[in-house]
């Protein structure tokens, strides 16, 4: 299976700005952009209305959809280019452990363990952090219909799970960016500093701290 010249994955909780940063980086790095196809999931809107009833269908659809997208992607002949994606395959497991019951998880884990063996790991994972209040503000601001009934407690639980996962994560180089005090969409200085950091990626885990000019 072919690999890209350099493969960057951006992760974080719903509403943190993964897709925005992925689009910017792909443009600046002349990389191929691959975005998660979450809108194709026919169970997603029902899941946000009744999580217990639709969790398993939603999760399995996402797992198989993400797997197919990854396999199709890595079988193309376009991998002389850099690649930027707004999700990592293993993140599916975080949602599963938050949403599924014990019996559903047993089946889910069997499927995941079979599929993940064929998925290449990224060269760099960028984890975007934000507090729950900021995430909820961003979710409301972007106004997606299926997110109108988003539960703040659910986002808080998801946020904690993401932080715990990446606190222990050591499978690839990891760059952690707290988005509280930066704006990579509208502030060119912030974006420039992030690009510099990416050009010299960490060997392990690195916490990005923005450099502020004295006024």
N, C-alpha and C positions, 0 to 999 in steps of 0.2 A: 504494500500500500504506500503510495507516494505521500510526501510531506511538503508543506510550504517552505519557502526560504526562511521565514520567521513567522511564528504563529502566536498571536496575542489573544487572550480571552479576557473579557471584562465581566465581572460579576458583582452582585449586590441585590438588595431587597427591591421589591416592586416600588417604582417611583424614584429611585436614587439617581437615575441618569445614565444607565448603562448604554442604551441605544444612542443617546446624544454623543457620548464620548466615543463610542465605536465609530460613528459616522465621521466625526472630526479626525480621529486618528487614521482611519482608512484613507481619507483624502490627503492628509499631511504626509503620510508614509507611503503613498502610492500603493496601497494594499487592496486586496480584494475584501469586500465587506459581506459578511454573512449574518443575517439577523434571524432571531428566533421567530417561528411562525405561530405565535400564540393565538392569533385570531382565527386560525383554521380549526381550532378545537371546538367541536359542536356542543360540548358539555360545559364549557367554561362559564357562560352566563348563568346556567342553572346551578353550578357549583357555588358561586358567590351568593346565591339566594338560599341554598340548602346544602351546606358542605357535607354533612353526614351522608346524605342520600346519594350525592353525585361525586364523592371524592374518588372512589376507585375507578370509575369510568374515565374521569378527567385525568387521573394520574397515568393510567395505562395508555391512553391516547397520547399524552405528552411524551411518555417514555419511548413509544414506538415511532412517533413522529420525529423526535430529536435524533433517534438512532438512524432512521432512514435518511434524514438530512445530512448527518455526519458521514454516513457511508457513501452517499452520492457525491458529497463534496470531496472526499479523499480519494475517490476513484476517477476524478477528472484529470485532465492533462494541463490544468492551469497552475500547477503548484511550483512554478518558477517564481511566482509572485509571493509577496508577504500576505498574510491573512489576519483579519481582525474580526472577531465574533463578539456578540453581546450575551453569550451564555456559555457555560461549560457543561458537558454532558452529566457529570456526577452531581450537579446541583439538583437534578431531578429527585435524588434520594432525600434531600432535605425536606422537600414538600411532602414526599411520601410518608416520612416518619412523623410529620406534623399532622397529616390528614387521615391516614389509614388506620384501621384497627389491627389487632394482632394477627388474625387469620389472613387478612388482605396483605399485610406486610410479608408474611411467609411466601406467598405466591409472587409478590412484587420482587422480593430479594432474589428469588430463583431466576426470574427473567432478567433482572439487572445484571446479575453476575455472569450470565451467558453473553449478554450484549456488550458489556463494557470492555471485554477483552480485545475487541476489534477497533476500539476508538483510540487514536493517538492522543497523547497528552500535549498540551500547549507548551511553548517555550517560556511564556510568561503569563501569569494570571494577575490581573489588576482587580483588587477588591475595593469597591466604593462603599464607604460607610456613611451613615446619617442617623440622626436620632429619629424616633418614631413620629414626633411632631412634624419635623421637616418632610418626612416621607408622606404623611397624610396630606400636607399642604400641596406637595407636588402631584399627588394622585388626583386631588380635587381640581387642580389647575389644568391638568391635561384633559379632563372631562371625557374619559372613555365611558361609554354607556354601561358596559358590563362591570365597571368598577364603582358605580354610583353607590352601591350598598356595601362598600368595603368596610369591614369591621376593624376598628382601631386595635382591639385586643388581639386580633389575628395577626395584624402587621407587627405588633409588639412581640408576639411569640415568634414570628418568623425572623424578626430582627435579632432576637437573642440567639436563635438557632444558627443563623448565619455567622454571628460573631464567635460563637463557640466552635463552629466548624473550622473557620479560618484561623482561629487561635491555635488549633492543633495541626493545621494543614502543612504538609512538608513534601508533597509529591512533585512540585515544580517550584521554580522561583516565583515569589509572591511579592507584589507591591501593594501596600495598603494605603488608600487615600481617604482621609476623612474630609468629606465635602462641606463641612459646616462653614469653614472660613475661606473657601475658594469658589470660583465661578469659571470653570473652563470653557463654558459656552460663550460668555460675553466679555471675559477678561483675558486679553491676549497674553499678558505677563504670566498668569496662572497656567495657561495652556503651554506656553514656551517652557516653563520650568518642568512640567510633566513630561514633555517631549524629551528634554535633556535627560531626565531620570530614566526614561525608557531606553534611550540610546546606550546607557550603561546599566543594564538590568542587574538586580541583586543576585548573588549566588544562592541565597536562602530567602529570608523574609526581610523586607525593608518597609519602614513606615515613612511615608512621604510627609515632609513638613515644608509648607510654602515659605519662600524667602520674601520677606516684606522690606520694601525700601523705606528708609526713614524720611519723613516729610519735614 
